[in-house]
Amino acid sequence: MRIIFITKFPLLYPRDIIGTAMSENKYENNSSVPEQKEESAAFSETQVFEALTDEGRLKRDEAESLSETRAMERMTDPVPAVKTEKAEPEKKGNSAVKEILLFARDLVICMSIVLVLVNYVIRPVQVKGTSMYPTLKDKAIGLSNLLGYNMDGINRFDIVIIYLENKDEYLVKRAIGLPGETVSYQDGVLHINGEPVEEPFLNSEYRDSYGGRFMSDVSEITLADDEYYCLGDNRPASSDSRFYGPFAKDQIISKGVFILFPFTEFGVKTWW
């Protein structure tokens, strides 16, 4: 019997056994490597997506912030000085023209109203002198009735405003005799067509202070159809029909006086 020695069979030393075991463990562990790689790849994709998402969000936020900033800058940007300077003078010019036109319109309206009133309704008057004292005092200011004169004419004892064209002067007197009547004074008493007529408007105390010299006698005078015999209430100091003669109707422009000043005399001194 022969004994064959297999000299080529490898000898395994302890360290080789340990190395072999470690190699086996390595190969076993290598079975999980693909899974780790897959997890790593998935993790990387997630990070990339999140990074892209964050970057997009940041870009959108930056874009929105930039848009808002630009919008605020546009809203707060001042209007160019050139346009403002041109617009303001034009606006001021239009306003000034408008005010002038409105003033002219109001002036025309006021003047028209005044002209209508002065020529057809009332006329301002100022008493000068004492020929109508004590009924009307010197420098008294008032209004005279044009409308009433044109509508109703003149009645006996109306206060009338007379215009003397040759003197360019106005007189304030009282109508005593009417057209067609015969007027006279005898012993200070008025007679109309031969009949005595009382004059209640005269201030009896003032008249008596003159005694029998308050009114001189006047011979009979017959008036024409358009004539009026007019005297002042203060007979001793009045230049009236005794001096000028009867007054024609076209010389009388209004009747009645409404005293405005002095305030102590405020009121009507005959009107209609």
C-alpha positions as CSV (number, residue, x, y, z in Angstrom):
1,M,0.0,0.0,0.0
2,R,1.3,3.2,-1.0
3,I,0.8,6.4,0.7
4,I,0.5,9.4,-1.5
5,F,1.2,12.7,-0.1
6,I,-0.6,15.6,-1.7
7,T,1.9,18.2,-1.3
8,K,0.1,20.8,-3.4
9,F,-2.9,21.0,-1.3
10,P,-3.0,24.5,0.2
11,L,-2.3,24.9,3.8
12,L,-4.7,27.1,5.7
13,Y,-3.4,29.0,8.5
14,P,-5.6,30.7,11.1
15,R,-5.0,34.1,9.5
16,D,-6.2,32.7,6.2
17,I,-9.3,31.3,7.8
18,I,-10.0,34.7,9.4
19,G,-9.4,36.3,6.0
20,T,-11.7,33.9,4.3
21,A,-14.4,34.6,6.9
22,M,-14.0,38.3,6.5
23,S,-14.2,37.9,2.7
24,E,-17.4,36.0,3.0
25,N,-18.8,38.6,5.3
26,K,-17.7,41.2,2.8
27,Y,-19.6,39.5,0.0
28,E,-22.6,39.2,2.2
29,N,-22.4,42.8,3.0
30,N,-22.1,43.6,-0.7
31,S,-25.6,42.4,-1.2
32,S,-26.9,45.6,0.4
33,V,-24.7,47.9,-1.6
34,P,-27.2,48.3,-4.5
35,E,-29.9,49.2,-2.0
36,Q,-27.7,51.9,-0.4
37,K,-26.9,53.3,-3.8
38,E,-30.6,53.4,-4.7
39,E,-31.4,55.1,-1.4
40,S,-28.5,57.5,-2.1
41,A,-29.8,58.3,-5.6
42,A,-33.3,58.8,-4.3
43,F,-32.0,61.1,-1.6
44,S,-30.0,63.1,-4.2
45,E,-33.1,63.6,-6.4
46,T,-35.1,64.8,-3.5
47,Q,-32.4,67.2,-2.5
48,V,-32.2,68.5,-6.1
49,F,-35.9,68.9,-6.3
50,E,-36.0,70.7,-3.0
51,A,-33.1,72.9,-4.1
52,L,-34.8,73.7,-7.4
53,T,-38.1,74.3,-5.6
54,D,-36.4,76.6,-3.1
55,E,-34.6,78.4,-5.8
56,G,-37.8,78.9,-7.8
57,R,-39.5,80.2,-4.7
58,L,-36.7,82.6,-4.0
59,K,-36.8,83.8,-7.6
60,R,-40.5,84.3,-7.5
61,D,-40.2,86.2,-4.2
62,E,-37.5,88.3,-5.6
63,A,-39.5,89.0,-8.7
64,E,-42.6,90.0,-6.7
65,S,-40.6,92.2,-4.4
66,L,-38.9,93.8,-7.4
67,S,-42.3,94.4,-9.0
68,E,-43.8,95.9,-5.9
69,T,-40.7,98.1,-5.5
70,R,-41.0,99.4,-9.1
71,A,-44.7,100.0,-8.6
72,M,-44.0,102.0,-5.5
73,E,-41.3,104.0,-7.2
74,R,-43.6,104.8,-10.1
75,M,-46.4,105.9,-7.7
76,T,-44.0,108.1,-5.7
77,D,-42.1,109.5,-8.7
78,P,-42.9,113.2,-8.9
79,V,-44.6,114.6,-12.0
80,P,-42.0,116.1,-14.3
81,A,-41.5,119.8,-13.5
82,V,-42.0,120.9,-17.1
83,K,-45.5,119.5,-17.3
84,T,-46.5,120.9,-13.9
85,E,-45.2,124.4,-14.8
86,K,-47.2,124.3,-18.0
87,A,-50.4,123.0,-16.5
88,E,-50.5,125.3,-13.5
89,P,-50.3,128.6,-15.4
90,E,-53.0,127.4,-17.8
91,K,-55.3,126.4,-14.9
92,K,-54.7,129.8,-13.2
93,G,-55.3,131.6,-16.5
94,N,-58.6,129.8,-17.1
95,S,-59.7,130.5,-13.5
96,A,-58.8,134.2,-13.9
97,V,-60.7,134.5,-17.1
98,K,-63.7,132.7,-15.6
99,E,-63.7,135.1,-12.6
100,I,-63.6,138.1,-14.9
101,L,-66.5,136.8,-17.0
102,L,-68.5,136.1,-13.8
103,F,-67.7,139.6,-12.5
104,A,-68.7,141.2,-15.8
105,R,-72.0,139.2,-15.9
106,D,-72.9,140.3,-12.3
107,L,-72.0,143.9,-13.0
108,V,-74.2,144.0,-16.1
109,I,-77.1,142.4,-14.1
110,C,-76.7,144.9,-11.3
111,M,-76.5,147.9,-13.6
112,S,-79.6,146.7,-15.5
113,I,-81.5,146.3,-12.3
114,V,-80.4,149.8,-11.1
115,L,-81.3,151.4,-14.4
116,V,-84.8,149.8,-14.3
117,L,-85.4,150.9,-10.8
118,V,-84.1,154.5,-11.2
119,N,-86.1,155.1,-14.5
120,Y,-89.3,153.3,-13.7
121,V,-89.7,152.5,-10.0
122,I,-87.9,154.8,-7.5
123,R,-85.4,157.6,-7.6
124,P,-83.0,158.6,-4.9
125,V,-83.3,162.2,-3.7
126,Q,-81.5,164.5,-1.3
127,V,-83.1,167.6,0.2
128,K,-81.1,170.8,-0.1
129,G,-82.3,173.8,1.8
130,T,-85.2,174.5,4.2
131,S,-88.0,175.3,1.8
132,M,-89.9,172.2,3.0
133,Y,-89.1,172.5,6.6
134,P,-90.3,171.1,9.0
135,T,-91.7,168.3,6.9
136,L,-88.4,167.6,5.2
137,K,-85.2,168.7,6.8
138,D,-82.0,170.0,5.0
139,K,-79.7,167.2,3.7
140,A,-82.3,164.5,4.3
141,I,-81.9,161.4,2.0
142,G,-84.7,159.3,0.7
143,L,-86.5,157.8,-2.3
144,S,-89.2,159.2,-4.6
145,N,-92.0,157.2,-6.2
146,L,-91.7,157.1,-10.0
147,L,-94.1,154.1,-10.4
148,G,-96.9,155.7,-8.4
149,Y,-96.6,159.0,-10.4
150,N,-96.8,157.2,-13.8
151,M,-99.7,155.1,-12.7
152,D,-101.9,157.4,-10.6
153,G,-100.7,160.9,-11.5
154,I,-100.6,163.7,-9.0
155,N,-103.2,164.3,-6.3
156,R,-103.6,167.5,-4.2
157,F,-101.0,168.0,-1.5
158,D,-98.7,165.3,-2.9
159,I,-95.0,166.1,-2.5
160,V,-93.5,166.3,-5.9
161,I,-90.0,166.4,-7.5
162,I,-89.7,169.1,-10.1
163,Y,-86.8,169.3,-12.7
164,L,-85.8,172.8,-14.0
165,E,-84.0,172.1,-17.2
166,N,-82.7,175.6,-17.7
167,K,-81.0,175.4,-14.3
168,D,-80.3,171.7,-14.3
169,E,-81.8,171.7,-10.8
170,Y,-84.3,169.7,-8.8
171,L,-86.9,171.2,-6.5
172,V,-89.0,169.5,-3.8
173,K,-92.4,171.1,-3.4
174,R,-96.1,170.3,-2.6
175,A,-98.8,170.3,-5.3
176,I,-101.5,172.8,-4.2
177,G,-103.5,173.6,-7.4
178,L,-104.3,171.0,-10.0
179,P,-104.8,171.4,-13.8
180,G,-107.8,173.6,-14.7
181,E,-108.3,175.0,-11.2
182,T,-108.2,178.6,-10.1
183,V,-105.9,179.2,-7.1
184,S,-105.6,182.1,-4.7
185,Y,-104.5,183.0,-1.2
186,Q,-106.3,185.6,0.9
187,D,-105.2,186.3,4.5
188,G,-103.1,183.2,4.5
189,V,-106.0,180.9,3.5
190,L,-106.0,178.8,0.4
191,H,-108.8,179.1,-2.0
192,I,-109.6,176.7,-4.9
193,N,-112.1,177.9,-7.4
194,G,-113.2,180.5,-4.9
195,E,-113.7,178.0,-2.0
196,P,-111.4,177.9,1.1
197,V,-109.4,174.7,1.6
198,E,-107.6,173.6,4.7
199,E,-104.0,172.7,4.6
200,P,-103.6,170.0,7.3
201,F,-100.0,169.1,6.4
202,L,-98.7,172.5,7.7
203,N,-97.2,172.5,11.2
204,S,-99.5,174.9,13.1
205,E,-97.0,175.7,15.8
206,Y,-94.4,176.6,13.2
207,R,-96.9,178.6,11.1
208,D,-98.1,180.5,14.2
209,S,-94.6,181.5,15.1
210,Y,-94.6,183.8,12.0
211,G,-97.8,185.5,13.0
212,G,-99.7,186.8,10.0
213,R,-96.6,186.8,7.8
214,F,-96.4,183.1,7.1
215,M,-98.1,183.3,3.7
216,S,-98.6,186.3,1.6
217,D,-101.7,186.9,-0.5
218,V,-101.8,185.4,-4.0
219,S,-104.1,186.7,-6.7
220,E,-106.3,184.3,-8.5
221,I,-104.4,182.2,-11.2
222,T,-106.1,179.7,-13.5
223,L,-104.0,176.7,-14.4
224,A,-103.8,175.2,-17.8
225,D,-104.7,171.5,-18.4
226,D,-101.1,170.4,-17.9
227,E,-100.1,172.9,-15.1
228,Y,-99.7,172.5,-11.4
229,Y,-99.4,175.2,-8.7
230,C,-96.7,174.1,-6.2
231,L,-95.5,175.7,-3.0
232,G,-93.0,174.8,-0.3
233,D,-94.2,174.0,3.3
234,N,-91.9,176.7,4.7
235,R,-93.6,179.5,2.9
236,P,-91.4,182.4,4.1
237,A,-88.2,180.6,2.8
238,S,-89.5,178.9,-0.4
239,S,-88.9,179.8,-4.1
240,D,-91.9,178.1,-5.8
241,S,-94.8,178.9,-8.1
242,R,-95.0,182.4,-6.7
243,F,-91.5,182.9,-8.2
244,Y,-91.4,180.4,-11.1
245,G,-95.1,180.4,-12.0
246,P,-97.1,177.2,-12.5
247,F,-95.1,174.0,-13.4
248,A,-95.9,172.0,-16.4
249,K,-96.6,168.3,-16.0
250,D,-93.5,167.2,-17.9
251,Q,-91.4,169.1,-15.4
252,I,-92.6,166.8,-12.6
253,I,-90.7,163.6,-12.6
254,S,-91.9,161.8,-9.5
255,K,-94.0,162.2,-6.3
256,G,-93.8,161.2,-2.7
257,V,-90.7,160.9,-0.5
258,F,-89.6,158.0,1.7
259,I,-87.0,159.3,4.1
260,L,-84.1,157.0,4.9
261,F,-81.9,159.4,6.8
262,P,-81.8,160.9,9.3
263,F,-83.2,157.9,11.1
264,T,-85.3,160.1,13.4
265,E,-87.3,161.2,10.3
266,F,-87.5,157.7,8.8
267,G,-90.8,157.1,7.0
268,V,-93.1,158.1,4.2
269,K,-93.9,161.7,3.5
270,T,-96.8,161.0,1.1
271,W,-96.3,158.3,-1.5
272,W,-99.4,157.3,-3.6
